[in-house]
Amino acid sequence: MNDEQLQVVMGLIMNAGNAKGEAVAALAAAKENNFAEAEERMKAANEALVEAHNTQTSLLTAEASGNNAEITLLMVHSQDHLMNAISYLGLTQELIEMYKRLTALEK
């Protein structure tokens, strides 16, 4: 893996990790009925996820153009981070909605 590919893969890991971290914080805020903060955190999570997804798209585009990246454990790890972040954000959004409904029922 050359330095450029390493930089791309590390960016993918970083952005996917940031997305999941923001979603974790959003869920914690929702548990405390702080839905404004939860929504802000989910917005930041989705922005980081878009960055990670754009990085993945650049890797796919390069490969489709014949510029194949070396498949390393680090590359696989980056894809794992991205897929976990996507799943976690989707589930977190559903849980936030559940907390909102529970809060409304308590009133």
QUIHU-V140752 format. One line per field, one symbol per residue. ss: DSSP state (a for helix, b for strand, c for the rest). burial: b if it has 16 or more other C-alpha atoms within 10 Angstrom, else e. A space follows every 10 residues. Layout:
# QUIHU-V140752
ss = ???
burial = ???
This chain:
# QUIHU-V140752
ss = ccaaaaaaaa aaaaaaaaaa aaaaaaaaaa acccaaaaaa aaaaaaaaaa aaaaaaaaaa aaaacccccc ccaaaaaaaa aaaaaaaaaa aaaaaaaaaa aaaaaac
burial = eeeeeeebbb bbbbbbbbbb bbbbbbbbbb bebebebbbb bbbbbbebbe bbbebbeebe eeeeeeeeee eeeebeebbe bbeebbebbe ebbeebeebb eeeeeee
